[in-house]
Amino acid sequence: MATLIVLIIAVASLHAVRVMQQSSIAGKISPSDGADVVVAINGTDSLKVKPSDGGFNFIVKPGSWKIWVDAKNPHKDVTLDAEVKEGQITNLGEIKLQQ
């Protein structure tokens, strides 16, 4: 029984460390209502979010990502490159949409 408890604690600890090392991509769109969706693409993996007050955040695996901002008319779509490292936030800052 004691071995089982030790094993459960070890697995929970490893999971906690992994969660703390999450990588992400964040940014803010200007104007804040200028986009319907933001898409992150890495090979065959893709994630999609609807910006909230212009802000967006993806939890992603490390690597090279393309970020596509699907802008509303009269603004133009934007595509950016993001290099994500293990356990770090890649902040794209303010993304100003052009008309």
Secondary structure, DSSP 8 states (H G I E B T S, - for coil): -HHHHHHHHHHHHHHHHHHHT-EEEEEEEESTTSEEEEEEEETTEEEEE--BTTEEEEEE-SEEEEEEEEE-TTS--EEEEEEE-TT-EEEEEEEE---
